[in-house]
Amino acid sequence: MKRIRPLMLAVMAMFVFSAVATASAQAKGTEGPSWMSEEGRVPPTETREVKAVAETPFILKNNTANVKIECKKLKFKAGSIITGSTGKNSGTGLGSTEFSGCEGGAKEGKLTGCEPVKGEVNTQETVTTLGYASPNRTGPVLVLLKPQVGNSFVTIKFTGASCFATSTAVTGQVVGEATNGVEEPVATIKIAFSETGKTIYTETEGALQSSKTSLVSFGSASTLTGTAGILLLPMTFWLIMLYNQAA
């Protein structure tokens, strides 16, 4: 087993667990990528409540339409959870995200003159699935986010004199990369979304399925960038590691 060294992260974080939890990936063995606690793998009979805070702003951008939206804050709707797993199966999660402090949607890529109504963007229920970066079950732990039902995350409505459109549907799926870190007095995991589309390999009963970042807004391909982190509660110091087990 090899351990990725903990990285120092900011206190702000995306996911907040009610107990020690992290992600685990196994290269060649009996376990799939899963949520872990200090006591071991979280079983499928257990769920952990998840809360959220943004670490950096999140930007939805469409280069073709030359329009972007920036949201400075986020949180998960109450009742959002992660779920454990057994065997060669991926750990999962379920919840909706509430973005606030949002602006943009104007023509020529401007952030002024238009904004989402009330400066908010609230997504539908989203499924989170842990996965591998390669079909060999190696590399960093990745995270796939997609709508629980259908392919629409949200329909954003805009207000302002310079808006590119009155509304836009945001559809598809996105893949982020997870790394671990420690910030006293809490432990965190960072989730980073970049303009470079990633391919993730999720696992069900030992079978791998590949998925790619594929996000559409304003009628064409778009990107989501931003960095968030996982913060563990209660607010006490825990040493948390993100594992990548190799044969």
N, C-alpha and C positions, 0 to 999 in steps of 0.2 A: 504494500500500500504506500502510495506517495501522497503527501499533503501539500496543498497549495498554501504558501505562507499567508498569514492574515495581513490584510491591507488596512491602513488607517482610513476611516471614512468620516464624513461629516455626521453630525448628530441627526440631521433631518433624514427621514427614511420613507420608503413607500409602503412596505408591508409591516405590520406590527403583530407579532405572535403573542398569544397568552402564555406560551411556554417556550423553552429553548427549542428552536427548530431551524433546520438548514436544508440544503439540497445535497443529494448524494448521487454520484454516477459510478457505475462499475463497468470496467472495460471488458473483462471476460470472467464471468462468474454467475451467481445465481440471483443477483438482485438487479432491479431496474433503477433508473434515476428516481430518487425518493427523498421525501422530507425526513430529516433526522433530528433527534433530541439527544441530550446528554445520556439518556438511557438506551439509545439505539434507534432503530428505524420506527417511525410512526406507523402503526398498523392501520388497515383500511376501516377499522371500526371506530377510529378516533378522528375528530375534526378539531381544528384550532381556529379561534376567531382571528380575523385579519383586519387591521386598520392601516391607514396610509397617510403619508406626508411626502410631498415632492422634495427631492434634494436639489435639483436644478429645474429651470423652466422646461416645459414640454412644447415642442414646436411641430405642428402639422403643416407641411409645405407641399405645394404643387408647382413644380417648375414650369410645366406647360402653360398653365393659366397665370403664372406669376402671382400667386396669392399664398398667404400664410396666416396661421393663427398661433398665437403664443399664449400659454396658460402658465401662470406662476405658481399656482397651488393645486393640490389634489388631496382627496381623501377617499377612502372606501366607504360605501354605504354600510350602515350597521347590519350585521349578520353575515358579512363576507367571511369565507372560511377557506382553509386548506384541508385536504383529505389525504390520509396516509395510504400506503399500498403494500402488497406483498409480492414475492417472486419477481419475475422479470416484467414488472409493470411500472409505469410512470406515476409518480405522485401528481396530484391535481389540486385545483382550487376553483372557487366559484365566488363571484361578487361583481358589483358594479362600481364604477369610478366616477367621482364627482369632481370635475375640474372647476376652478374659480380663478378670478384675477385674469380673465381671458380678454384678449384684444386682437384685432386684425380681421382679415376677411375683405380688405379693401383692394381696389385695383392697383396694379403696378407693385404688388408686394408690400404695400404700406400697412403699418399697424395702426395708423390713425384714420379717422373718418368712417370707421366701421368696427363693429364688435359683435360677438355672440350676444343674444338677448340676455340681459342681466349680468353679462360677463361670465356666464356659466356654460359648461358643456357636461351633460350627465349621460353616461353610456348605459346601454342595456346590460343585462347579466352577461358576464364574460367568463369563459372557461380558461383556466391556466393549467398548462401541462408541462412538466419537466421533460427534458430530452438531452440527447447527445449532439455534439457538433459534427460527428462523422459516423458512417455506418459501421466502423470498427469499434464503436462505443468508447471513443477516446476524445480528448480535448476538453474544453470548458463545458460546464453545465449551461444549457440554454433553456429559455422559457418561451413557450408558445402561448399567445393570447388570441382568442377568437370568440365571436359571439356564441352564446349557448344555443340560440335558435336562429336559423337563417344565417345571413352573412352581414347584417347591418349592426355596426357598433352604436351609431347615433345619427339622427338628422339634426344638424345645427341650423338654427334660424338666426338671421343677422338683422341688425338695426344700424342705420347711419346713412349719410348722403353719398358715400363713396364706395358702397359695397359692390363687390364683383358679382354677387348673386344674392337673392333673398334667402336662400337656404342651400344646404348641400348634405347629401347622405355620405357618411363615412363607412365604407364596407371593406371586407377582406379579413386579413389576419396579420399579426406582427410577431417578430421573434426578437427577444432580447438576450443579452449575455449576463450570467450571474458570476460574481466573484465575491469572496468573503472578506470580512474585515472586523476589526475590534476598535471600539472607541469607548474609553471609560466614561461613565460607569455602565455602558451598555455594549452589546455586541450587535453587529449589523452585517447584512449581505447587500451588495450593490447590484442593481439591475440597470444595464445600459442599453439604450436603443440608439441605433445609428442609421445614417443614410445608406450605408452598405447593406443590402439585403442579405439575410442569413438563411441557411437551410438547417432545419432541426430534424432529428430522428427520435421520435417518440416510440415507446415500447408497450406492447400489449401481449401478454402471454408469450414473451420471447420474440415476437415478430416486430420488426421495425417498420415504421411508416414515415416517409419524408414529407416535410411541409416547408414552404418558403414564405418569406415576408411578401405579402401581396396586398397593398393598401390602395384604395381609390377614394378620392374626394374631388369635388368639382368636375366630375366626369372623366378623370384620367388618373394615371399612376401618381401616387403621392408617397411622402416619407414621414416618419415620425422619429424625432430625436429627443433625447432627454435622459437624465440619469436619476435613478431613485435607489432606495435602499431598504433593507429589511431591518426593522428594529424589534428587539425582543422585550416583552414585558413579563413580569414586573420589572421596574427600572432598577435592576441590580446588575452587578458585573457578572457576565458569563463569557467564558472562552468558547467561541463558536468557530468551527472550521467547515470549509467547503471541501468535500472529498472528491477525488477522482482516483478510483481504485484500478490499478493496472495488474495484469497477470505477471 
